[in-house]
Structure formats: structure tokens, C-alpha cells
Amino acid sequence: MLADYLGDDEKGRGYIALMRRAADHGIYDRIVRWGTSPRPEATTVAVVRMLLPSTDRMQMANILGMSLESLEERLALVLPRGVRDYARTLSCRLPHWHRF
């Protein structure tokens, strides 16, 4: 589900929107490092709340049958790896000459 969310191009959703929110909150550099780290460390629920709109978190919780608090705790663990994995797929889409 997280990969689908990050790949969503709908306005206000997806990887690009997440990175814009990170920049707005002054944590862009930290989030970019998740994309380059072999093992990004877990983050905090506060960061999850900054990066993912409450309506999106509530929708995910409903789909997964979890409480919002449980979902946020889980996202604090998996969001850094999800961002890393998604960022790696982006580099695969660039032309060969652009990857350097």
C-alpha cells in the first residue's frame, strides 16, 4: 500500500508531494538521505504526521483495519524504507547518461 501511495500522481499525494511537505517543514535533507541509505532508520510519529496528510493516514488505517495510532507507529518504521525503495525506482527510470 505504501508503494502505491508513493507512486500516486494525484495532486497532494505521492512521492513528490511528500518531498514538498518535507521541504516545507525543513526536513527535506533528512528525507532525501532515506533514499540513499542502505538501511534508513525508523522515524517518529511526528515526522509521519508532517509528511502524510491526516485524510490519507485515516484512509490507510480504514483500509488496513487499524487504528490511526497503530498505523502511524507502523509508518514510523516502514516509511523510511518505503521512500528508499521508491527513490531507487526513480533512478532506474532516468536515461543512462543522466544517472551519473
Secondary structure, 3 states (H helix, E strand, C coil): CHHHHHHCCCCCCHHHHHHHHHHHCCCHHHHHHHHHCCCCCCCCHHHHHHHCCHHHHHHHHHHHCCCHHHHHHHHHHHHHHHHHHHHHHHHHHCCHHHHC
